[in-house]
Amino acid sequence: MRLVPNTDTVPTSVNKYLLPHERQVITVHQHPAVLIRPIFECLVGLAIAGWLSEAVAKGNGTVILVIWIAWLLLLLRLVGKVIDWSLNYFVVTSQRMLLAQGVITRKVNMMPLTKVTDMSFERSTLGRILGYGRFNLESAGQDQALKIVDYLPYPEQLYLEVCGLIFKDKEESPD
């Protein structure tokens, strides 16, 4: 499975982190389910702001303004989360795994495929329903920057693809 088949379609924000000899294999966003909580909070805030404006403020312009400014802050937080989600990528190359995150402060965590000693994925009930999972990565006795990758879409396919890359060298080398 090639989720992003060639480097022409890899976003520039990710492509600049790839080494010249690396071949990009997979590039995905986190699952949109990562936005469920901020969307829910914004909608609940909207309902509360509407109710407070009608039931509590009753025409007091200052109180109504404060209520809607508070809701506007929730809306701005949601917009920030959506922008953050749109710029975050999980990338698997022929050499390593990368997790690029952040809008203002860009953070890129990586782990070479050769250092992965154990990898598992898990799916919660909601993850099964919505189609996302979580990768847990371990390496031999080292504290790695990339340990957990949450809200990954297509976790089974990604797991099989990454395992194929990790064990490819071991299959090709004679014992």
C-alpha positions as CSV (number, residue, x, y, z in Angstrom):
1,M,0.0,0.0,0.0
2,R,1.4,3.4,-1.0
3,L,-0.5,6.1,0.7
4,V,1.6,8.8,-1.1
5,P,3.2,7.1,-4.1
6,N,6.0,9.5,-5.0
7,T,7.9,12.4,-3.7
8,D,6.3,14.8,-6.1
9,T,3.2,14.7,-3.9
10,V,5.0,15.0,-0.6
11,P,4.4,18.4,1.0
12,T,7.4,20.7,1.0
13,S,7.1,21.0,4.8
14,V,8.0,17.3,4.9
15,N,10.2,16.9,1.8
16,K,12.9,19.2,3.2
17,Y,13.5,16.7,6.1
18,L,14.3,13.8,3.7
19,L,17.9,12.9,3.0
20,P,19.0,12.8,-0.7
21,H,19.3,9.0,-0.6
22,E,16.0,8.4,1.1
23,R,13.0,7.0,-0.7
24,Q,9.7,8.2,0.8
25,V,7.3,5.3,1.3
26,I,4.4,6.6,3.4
27,T,3.2,10.1,4.3
28,V,-0.1,10.6,6.3
29,H,-1.8,13.1,8.4
30,Q,-3.1,12.1,11.8
31,H,-6.6,10.9,11.6
32,P,-9.2,13.8,11.7
33,A,-10.5,12.2,14.9
34,V,-7.8,14.2,16.6
35,L,-10.2,17.2,16.0
36,I,-13.2,15.6,17.7
37,R,-12.6,17.1,21.1
38,P,-11.9,20.7,20.0
39,I,-15.0,20.6,17.7
40,F,-17.1,19.3,20.5
41,E,-15.8,21.9,22.9
42,C,-16.5,24.7,20.4
43,L,-20.1,23.4,19.8
44,V,-20.8,23.1,23.5
45,G,-19.4,26.6,24.0
46,L,-21.7,27.9,21.2
47,A,-24.7,26.4,22.9
48,I,-23.7,27.7,26.3
49,A,-23.0,31.2,24.9
50,G,-26.4,31.2,23.2
51,W,-28.1,30.1,26.3
52,L,-26.2,32.6,28.5
53,S,-26.9,35.5,26.1
54,E,-30.6,34.8,26.1
55,A,-31.3,33.6,29.7
56,V,-28.7,35.3,31.8
57,A,-27.5,38.5,30.0
58,K,-31.0,39.6,28.9
59,G,-30.0,42.6,26.9
60,N,-26.9,43.6,28.9
61,G,-24.5,44.5,26.0
62,T,-21.3,44.2,28.1
63,V,-22.1,40.8,29.4
64,I,-23.2,39.6,26.0
65,L,-19.9,40.9,24.5
66,V,-17.9,39.1,27.1
67,I,-19.8,35.8,26.5
68,W,-19.2,35.9,22.7
69,I,-15.6,37.0,23.0
70,A,-15.1,33.9,25.2
71,W,-16.7,31.7,22.6
72,L,-14.6,33.4,19.9
73,L,-11.5,32.3,21.8
74,L,-12.8,28.7,21.6
75,L,-13.4,29.1,17.9
76,L,-9.9,30.5,17.4
77,R,-8.5,27.5,19.4
78,L,-10.4,25.2,17.0
79,V,-9.0,27.0,14.0
80,G,-5.5,26.7,15.4
81,K,-6.0,22.9,16.0
82,V,-7.2,22.4,12.4
83,I,-4.2,24.4,11.0
84,D,-1.9,22.3,13.3
85,W,-3.5,19.1,12.1
86,S,-3.1,20.1,8.4
87,L,0.7,20.7,8.9
88,N,1.5,17.6,10.9
89,Y,2.7,14.5,9.1
90,F,3.9,11.0,9.9
91,V,6.4,9.9,7.3
92,V,8.0,6.5,6.7
93,T,11.0,6.5,4.4
94,S,13.3,3.7,3.3
95,Q,15.6,4.6,6.2
96,R,13.6,6.0,9.1
97,M,10.3,7.2,10.5
98,L,9.6,10.9,11.0
99,L,6.9,12.7,12.9
100,A,6.8,16.4,11.9
101,Q,4.6,18.6,14.2
102,G,4.0,22.2,15.0
103,V,2.9,25.4,13.4
104,I,5.0,28.1,15.1
105,T,7.7,25.8,16.6
106,R,8.4,23.0,14.2
107,K,9.4,19.7,15.9
108,V,10.6,16.7,13.9
109,N,11.1,13.4,15.8
110,M,12.6,10.5,14.0
111,M,13.8,6.9,14.5
112,P,15.9,5.0,12.1
113,L,14.2,1.8,11.0
114,T,17.3,-0.2,12.0
115,K,16.9,0.9,15.6
116,V,13.3,-0.3,16.0
117,T,13.4,-3.4,18.2
118,D,9.7,-3.6,18.9
119,M,6.6,-2.0,17.3
120,S,3.0,-2.5,18.2
121,F,-0.2,-0.8,17.4
122,E,-3.4,-0.6,19.4
123,R,-6.9,0.5,18.7
124,S,-9.4,1.7,21.2
125,T,-13.1,1.0,20.6
126,L,-13.6,4.5,19.2
127,G,-10.4,4.0,17.1
128,R,-12.0,0.8,15.6
129,I,-15.2,2.6,14.8
130,L,-13.6,5.7,13.3
131,G,-10.5,4.0,11.7
132,Y,-7.5,5.1,13.6
133,G,-4.8,3.6,15.9
134,R,-1.7,4.2,17.8
135,F,1.9,3.0,17.2
136,N,4.2,2.2,20.1
137,L,7.8,2.1,19.1
138,E,10.7,0.8,21.1
139,S,14.4,0.6,20.5
140,A,17.1,-1.3,22.4
141,G,17.7,0.4,25.7
142,Q,17.6,3.9,24.3
143,D,15.3,6.8,25.1
144,Q,14.0,7.8,21.7
145,A,12.2,11.0,20.7
146,L,9.7,8.9,18.7
147,K,7.9,6.5,21.0
148,I,4.2,7.0,20.4
149,V,2.4,8.0,17.2
150,D,-1.2,8.5,18.0
151,Y,-4.3,8.9,15.7
152,L,-2.8,7.1,12.7
153,P,-5.2,6.3,9.9
154,Y,-5.2,2.8,8.4
155,P,-3.1,1.3,11.3
156,E,-3.1,-2.3,10.1
157,Q,-1.9,-1.4,6.6
158,L,0.7,1.0,8.1
159,Y,1.8,-1.6,10.5
160,L,2.3,-4.2,7.8
161,E,4.1,-1.7,5.5
162,V,6.5,-0.6,8.3
163,C,7.2,-4.2,9.4
164,G,8.0,-5.0,5.8
165,L,10.5,-2.2,5.7
166,I,12.1,-3.1,9.1
167,F,12.4,-6.8,8.3
168,K,13.3,-6.4,4.6
169,D,17.1,-6.4,5.3
170,K,16.8,-9.4,7.5
171,E,15.0,-11.4,4.8
172,E,17.5,-10.5,2.1
173,S,20.6,-11.3,4.1
174,P,21.6,-15.0,4.2
175,D,22.0,-16.6,7.6
